[in-house]
Amino acid sequence: SQMSQVMIGLFDLLFAYLFELRHTQGRETVESAWSVSKLSTQLSWITTGPTLHSAAVFSFTRALTLPLYRNFDLCSRVLCDLRGVVNEGRSSILSTLLGLYHTLRSHEFFYLHNIVFVKEYCAWIQHVSE
């Protein structure tokens, strides 16, 4: 359904951003926008997996092949971070999306991802019930 595809896309975006946060220990770098855009299948290929499981596999695969530090335990910790963000509710998800928005807005090319994806997710998550 359309709602499940939206949720899978949200998972993909949050995983990529939280991976970058954990990888850089919470400090934004000049490569942060690039890293998030390459780790997210939605931002790099404008697609997501058909199921949440496949989206997780895609996220782990990209996180284990693209960045400088490739570590399965790091990916597992990011997944735990993501679970924590989702369990905290809508406000925590929105806060994370706004952090992603801030990371992408300062880049000369990747700011377009904000217009197409991140702003829409920020607006949508505010209207979803807990």
N, CA, C and O of each residue as an XYZ file, in Angstrom:
520
protein
N       0.833     -1.178      0.000
C       0.000      0.000      0.000
C       0.883      1.249      0.000
O       2.091      1.176      0.223
N       0.262      2.372     -0.251
C       0.993      3.632     -0.324
C       1.560      4.021      1.043
O       2.668      4.553      1.118
N       0.821      3.765      2.120
C       1.297      4.101      3.461
C       2.540      3.287      3.831
O       3.463      3.812      4.453
N       2.567      2.025      3.455
C       3.749      1.221      3.777
C       4.967      1.711      2.995
O       6.077      1.688      3.526
N       4.792      2.150      1.757
C       5.908      2.694      0.975
C       6.431      3.983      1.606
O       7.638      4.228      1.608
N       5.539      4.798      2.135
C       5.956      6.031      2.812
C       6.761      5.686      4.062
O       7.787      6.311      4.328
N       6.310      4.707      4.823
C       7.018      4.299      6.035
C       8.386      3.702      5.704
O       9.360      3.947      6.417
N       8.460      2.926      4.633
C       9.741      2.354      4.210
C      10.697      3.469      3.785
O      11.887      3.425      4.097
N      10.174      4.461      3.076
C      11.000      5.609      2.698
C      11.493      6.387      3.907
O      12.634      6.850      3.935
N      10.635      6.529      4.899
C      11.027      7.206      6.134
C      12.133      6.424      6.833
O      13.107      7.014      7.300
N      11.992      5.110      6.908
C      13.031      4.259      7.484
C      14.358      4.486      6.767
O      15.396      4.637      7.411
N      14.328      4.510      5.445
C      15.525      4.676      4.632
C      16.216      6.011      4.922
O      17.432      6.054      5.107
N      15.446      7.093      4.961
C      16.016      8.416      5.246
C      16.600      8.494      6.650
O      17.709      8.990      6.845
N      15.849      8.002      7.619
C      16.311      8.079      9.004
C      17.559      7.227      9.226
O      18.473      7.644      9.937
N      17.606      6.048      8.630
C      18.780      5.190      8.784
C      20.015      5.890      8.227
O      21.063      5.898      8.873
N      19.904      6.473      7.042
C      21.053      7.144      6.415
C      21.531      8.312      7.281
O      22.732      8.478      7.491
N      20.603      9.114      7.779
C      20.981     10.265      8.591
C      21.567      9.830      9.932
O      22.579     10.376     10.371
N      20.945      8.858     10.581
C      21.449      8.399     11.870
C      22.802      7.704     11.727
O      23.633      7.774     12.631
N      23.025      7.035     10.599
C      24.344      6.451     10.346
C      25.394      7.557     10.273
O      26.467      7.447     10.866
N      25.077      8.608      9.551
C      26.016      9.726      9.436
C      26.264     10.368     10.798
O      27.403     10.717     11.110
N      25.230     10.531     11.611
C      25.409     11.099     12.952
C      26.321     10.228     13.807
O      27.220     10.733     14.481
N      26.090      8.933     13.778
C      26.918      8.030     14.578
C      28.334      7.983     14.023
O      29.300      7.958     14.787
N      28.465      7.971     12.712
C      29.773      7.900     12.051
C      30.626      9.124     12.372
O      31.832      8.995     12.586
N      30.019     10.302     12.409
C      30.761     11.539     12.667
C      30.657     11.980     14.124
O      31.087     13.080     14.472
N      30.096     11.139     14.964
C      29.914     11.415     16.389
C      29.112     12.694     16.622
O      29.394     13.463     17.541
N      28.103     12.903     15.768
C      27.186     14.022     15.935
C      27.660     15.340     15.360
O      26.959     16.345     15.469
N      28.833     15.359     14.751
C      29.351     16.597     14.168
C      29.175     16.571     12.661
O      29.597     15.627     11.993
N      28.561     17.594     12.140
C      28.368     17.690     10.701
C      29.706     18.005     10.031
O      30.465     18.845     10.514
N      29.987     17.334      8.926
C      31.209     17.581      8.171
C      30.842     18.077      6.778
O      29.665     18.142      6.424
N      31.847     18.423      6.000
C      31.587     18.891      4.636
C      31.055     17.762      3.759
O      30.464     18.026      2.712
N      31.253     16.527      4.163
C      30.780     15.384      3.384
C      29.475     14.798      3.900
O      28.994     13.807      3.350
N      28.896     15.374      4.927
C      27.691     14.805      5.534
C      26.526     14.723      4.555
O      25.847     13.698      4.488
N      26.289     15.783      3.802
C      25.178     15.775      2.841
C      25.401     14.711      1.775
O      24.467     14.008      1.389
N      26.631     14.594      1.303
C      26.959     13.577      0.296
C      26.750     12.184      0.865
O      26.157     11.324      0.214
N      27.239     11.961      2.084
C      27.124     10.641      2.706
C      25.672     10.213      2.875
O      25.303      9.091      2.529
N      24.859     11.106      3.403
C      23.443     10.783      3.603
C      22.781     10.500      2.257
O      21.998      9.559      2.132
N      23.094     11.311      1.261
C      22.475     11.131     -0.058
C      22.899      9.830     -0.718
O      22.114      9.234     -1.455
N      24.102      9.383     -0.476
C      24.556      8.116     -1.051
C      24.068      6.915     -0.262
O      23.819      5.858     -0.840
N      23.926      7.060      1.054
C      23.461      5.939      1.871
C      21.972      5.665      1.691
O      21.532      4.523      1.822
N      21.215      6.677      1.401
C      19.769      6.517      1.238
C      19.442      6.120     -0.200
O      19.787      6.831     -1.144
N      18.777      4.981     -0.356
C      18.367      4.580     -1.710
C      17.320      5.537     -2.261
O      17.241      5.746     -3.472
N      16.523      6.113     -1.381
C      15.494      7.043     -1.826
C      16.110      8.324     -2.388
O      15.610      8.867     -3.373
N      17.175      8.804     -1.783
C      17.805     10.025     -2.260
C      18.739      9.787     -3.442
O      18.899     10.664     -4.291
N      19.353      8.612     -3.504
C      20.307      8.377     -4.582
C      19.676      7.740     -5.817
O      20.115      8.000     -6.938
N      18.656      6.914     -5.624
C      18.032      6.225     -6.767
C      16.535      6.474     -6.882
O      15.884      5.943     -7.781
N      15.991      7.274     -5.983
C      14.556      7.577     -5.954
C      13.723      6.296     -5.946
O      12.744      6.158     -6.681
N      14.143      5.376     -5.098
C      13.426      4.117     -4.931
C      13.631      3.620     -3.506
O      14.547      4.061     -2.813
N      12.795      2.723     -3.085
C      12.955      2.053     -1.790
C      12.671      0.580     -1.995
O      12.212      0.160     -3.058
N      12.947     -0.193     -0.970
C      12.636     -1.613     -1.044
C      11.145     -1.846     -0.948
O      10.413     -0.988     -0.455
N      10.681     -3.008     -1.416
C       9.245     -3.295     -1.353
C       8.741     -3.595      0.059
O       7.555     -3.435      0.348
N       9.652     -4.033      0.936
C       9.277     -4.339      2.315
C      10.261     -3.657      3.260
O      11.328     -3.206      2.842
N       9.898     -3.587      4.519
C      10.784     -2.998      5.511
C      12.060     -3.838      5.649
O      13.151     -3.294      5.820
N      11.918     -5.143      5.577
C      13.086     -6.020      5.666
C      14.056     -5.747      4.521
O      15.261     -5.638      4.747
N      13.551     -5.638      3.308
C      14.438     -5.364      2.174
C      15.061     -3.977      2.275
O      16.205     -3.784      1.865
N      14.322     -3.006      2.815
C      14.884     -1.671      3.020
C      16.031     -1.723      4.031
O      17.042     -1.041      3.865
N      15.871     -2.530      5.073
C      16.947     -2.693      6.055
C      18.161     -3.360      5.417
O      19.298     -2.965      5.675
N      17.920     -4.373      4.584
C      19.026     -5.039      3.884
C      19.730     -4.057      2.955
O      20.960     -4.014      2.915
N      18.965     -3.272      2.211
C      19.564     -2.262      1.330
C      20.384     -1.250      2.134
O      21.490     -0.886      1.733
N      19.844     -0.799      3.263
C      20.544      0.177      4.093
C      21.848     -0.395      4.636
O      22.884      0.270      4.606
N      21.797     -1.622      5.130
C      23.010     -2.258      5.642
C      24.017     -2.459      4.512
O      25.210     -2.221      4.697
N      23.548     -2.893      3.350
C      24.447     -3.125      2.219
C      25.152     -1.841      1.810
O      26.366     -1.835      1.607
N      24.411     -0.771      1.691
C      25.015      0.512      1.305
C      25.961      1.019      2.391
O      27.014      1.576      2.082
N      25.594      0.832      3.659
C      26.445      1.283      4.760
C      27.710      0.431      4.901
O      28.696      0.871      5.491
N      27.676     -0.772      4.367
C      28.855     -1.641      4.426
C      29.711     -1.561      3.167
O      30.759     -2.203      3.100
N      29.290     -0.791      2.172
C      30.078     -0.685      0.947
C      30.529      0.737      0.623
O      31.595      0.905      0.031
N      29.766      1.760      0.983
C      30.074      3.118      0.539
C      30.966      3.941      1.466
O      31.924      4.540      0.978
N      30.712      4.005      2.768
C      31.493      4.930      3.587
C      32.913      4.426      3.886
O      33.265      3.283      3.597
N      33.702      5.314      4.468
C      35.066      4.969      4.832
C      35.096      3.884      5.901
O      35.862      2.926      5.798
N      34.262      4.037      6.930
C      34.214      3.056      8.009
C      33.059      2.102      7.768
O      31.894      2.499      7.802
N      33.384      0.853      7.525
C      32.377     -0.168      7.217
C      32.395     -1.202      8.331
O      33.358     -1.954      8.478
N      31.341     -1.234      9.103
C      31.321     -2.107     10.254
C      29.884     -2.553     10.514
O      28.977     -1.728     10.619
N      29.690     -3.855     10.616
C      28.358     -4.395     10.843
C      27.813     -3.970     12.206
O      26.625     -3.678     12.337
N      28.686     -3.935     13.222
C      28.239     -3.507     14.553
C      27.772     -2.053     14.540
O      26.820     -1.697     15.235
N      28.435     -1.224     13.757
C      28.014      0.177     13.615
C      26.608      0.245     13.012
O      25.761      1.007     13.477
N      26.372     -0.551     11.983
C      25.037     -0.598     11.366
C      23.987     -1.077     12.362
O      22.877     -0.546     12.408
N      24.338     -2.068     13.147
C      23.401     -2.584     14.153
C      23.075     -1.529     15.197
O      21.932     -1.421     15.642
N      24.071     -0.754     15.588
C      23.823      0.321     16.559
C      22.946      1.412     15.963
O      22.097      1.980     16.650
N      23.153      1.704     14.682
C      22.301      2.690     14.005
C      20.861      2.193     13.979
O      19.930      2.972     14.186
N      20.675      0.906     13.728
C      19.329      0.336     13.739
C      18.697      0.469     15.127
O      17.502      0.743     15.239
N      19.489      0.278     16.182
C      18.980      0.484     17.549
C      18.639      1.955     17.775
O      17.633      2.269     18.411
N      19.478      2.861     17.254
C      19.185      4.301     17.346
C      17.866      4.618     16.656
O      17.043      5.372     17.175
N      17.681      4.034     15.487
C      16.457      4.258     14.720
C      15.240      3.736     15.463
O      14.194      4.385     15.494
N      15.378      2.575     16.054
C      14.283      2.013     16.847
C      13.943      2.940     18.008
O      12.769      3.132     18.324
N      14.959      3.514     18.642
C      14.730      4.449     19.746
C      14.010      5.708     19.294
O      13.106      6.192     19.975
N      14.414      6.240     18.141
C      13.759      7.442     17.610
C      12.288      7.159     17.324
O      11.418      7.956     17.675
N      12.018      6.042     16.698
C      10.637      5.690     16.356
C       9.819      5.439     17.629
O       8.664      5.855     17.713
N      10.408      4.768     18.609
C       9.688      4.485     19.855
C       9.381      5.747     20.653
O       8.409      5.782     21.406
N      10.201      6.783     20.493
C       9.956      8.037     21.205
C       8.785      8.810     20.612
O       8.224      9.691     21.264
N       8.419      8.481     19.381
C       7.213      9.081     18.813
C       7.466     10.112     17.736
O       8.585     10.320     17.266
N       6.375     10.741     17.374
C       6.337     11.694     16.272
C       7.304     12.855     16.439
O       7.990     13.233     15.490
N       7.364     13.417     17.629
C       8.223     14.592     17.837
C       9.693     14.244     17.654
O      10.461     15.055     17.137
N      10.088     13.062     18.067
C      11.473     12.634     17.894
C      11.795     12.384     16.418
O      12.885     12.710     15.948
N      10.849     11.812     15.705
C      11.035     11.595     14.269
C      11.138     12.935     13.552
O      11.994     13.115     12.686
N      10.263     13.878     13.911
C      10.308     15.201     13.298
C      11.630     15.901     13.600
O      12.221     16.525     12.718
N      12.086     15.801     14.821
C      13.363     16.409     15.195
C      14.513     15.832     14.370
O      15.399     16.568     13.934
N      14.499     14.528     14.159
C      15.528     13.882     13.350
C      15.434     14.322     11.896
O      16.452     14.579     11.254
N      14.215     14.409     11.377
C      14.035     14.885     10.004
C      14.503     16.330      9.845
O      15.067     16.688      8.811
N      14.273     17.151     10.849
C      14.738     18.538     10.787
C      16.264     18.615     10.832
O      16.861     19.498     10.215
N      16.891     17.696     11.557
C      18.353     17.615     11.533
C      18.855     17.246     10.148
O      19.848     17.796      9.672
N      18.168     16.313      9.506
C      18.501     15.931      8.128
C      18.303     17.122      7.195
O      19.127     17.370      6.316
N      17.225     17.848      7.385
C      16.955     19.039      6.578
C      18.100     20.043      6.693
O      18.549     20.606      5.694
N      18.561     20.258      7.909
C      19.664     21.185      8.144
C      20.945     20.704      7.456
O      21.683     21.510      6.890
N      21.205     19.421      7.500
C      22.405     18.869      6.867
C      22.374     19.060      5.361
O      23.391     19.408      4.762
N      21.232     18.840      4.746
C      21.143     18.912      3.284
C      21.002     20.336      2.756
O      21.364     20.608      1.612
N      20.485     21.238      3.567
C      20.178     22.573      3.035
C      21.402     23.388      2.671
O      21.304     24.288      1.836
N      22.540     23.112      3.260
C      23.723     23.931      3.018
C      24.549     23.460      1.816
O      25.541     24.096      1.462
N      24.153     22.371      1.200
C      24.917     21.861      0.062
C      24.375     22.424     -1.246
O      23.168     22.613     -1.396
N      25.263     22.688     -2.179
C      24.867     23.347     -3.430
C      23.973     22.493     -4.326
O      23.274     23.037     -5.181
N      23.976     21.189     -4.156
C      23.145     20.323     -4.985
C      22.106     19.562     -4.167
O      20.949     19.460     -4.576
N      22.502     19.036     -3.036
C      21.627     18.153     -2.264
C      20.488     18.880     -1.570
O      19.591     18.233     -1.028
N      20.497     20.200     -1.571
C      19.364     20.940     -0.994
C      18.062     20.613     -1.741
O      16.969     20.775     -1.197
N      18.192     20.156     -2.983
C      16.998     19.776     -3.753
C      16.280     18.578     -3.133
O      15.067     18.432     -3.285
N      17.019     17.729     -2.442
C      16.389     16.596     -1.750
C      15.423     17.098     -0.679
O      14.394     16.476     -0.416
N      15.767     18.221     -0.070
C      14.857     18.798      0.929
C      13.527     19.180      0.309
O      12.464     18.924      0.876
N      13.598     19.794     -0.863
C      12.377     20.253     -1.530
C      11.507     19.063     -1.928
O      10.290     19.085     -1.747
N      12.137     18.033     -2.469
C      11.389     16.895     -3.005
C      10.954     15.916     -1.916
O       9.835     15.406     -1.962
N      11.822     15.645     -0.938
C      11.533     14.581      0.023
C      11.353     15.055      1.466
O      10.303     14.830      2.068
N      12.358     15.697      2.012
C      12.405     15.920      3.456
C      11.292     16.849      3.929
O      10.664     16.576      4.952
N      11.034     17.932      3.213
C       9.950     18.835      3.619
C       8.607     18.116      3.617
O       7.776     18.346      4.496
N       8.396     17.256      2.642
C       7.139     16.499      2.569
C       6.997     15.533      3.744
O       5.912     15.384      4.307
N       8.097     14.880      4.107
C       8.051     13.982      5.263
C       7.820     14.772      6.551
O       7.090     14.321      7.434
N       8.438     15.944      6.661
C       8.226     16.777      7.855
C       6.756     17.190      7.981
O       6.192     17.164      9.076
N       6.150     17.564      6.876
C       4.735     17.942      6.902
C       3.854     16.733      7.193
O       2.888     16.833      7.950
N       4.180     15.602      6.599
C       3.358     14.394      6.763
C       3.403     13.867      8.192
O       2.372     13.487      8.747
N       4.612     13.841      8.798
C       4.747     13.230     10.121
C       3.977     14.021     11.174
O       3.605     13.467     12.209
N       3.733     15.300     10.926
C       2.980     16.102     11.887
C       1.494     15.756     11.909
O       0.789     16.085     12.863
N       1.024     15.096     10.863
C      -0.403     14.755     10.771
C      -0.689     13.279     11.006
O      -1.836     12.841     10.913
N       0.347     12.520     11.307
C       0.173     11.088     11.555
C      -0.133     10.891     13.039
O       0.447     11.562     13.893
N      -1.028      9.986     13.333
C      -1.338      9.708     14.735
C      -0.216      8.874     15.357
O       0.462      8.106     14.676
N      -0.045      9.044     16.648
C       1.001      8.313     17.370
C       0.714      6.843     17.233
O       1.459      6.016     17.759
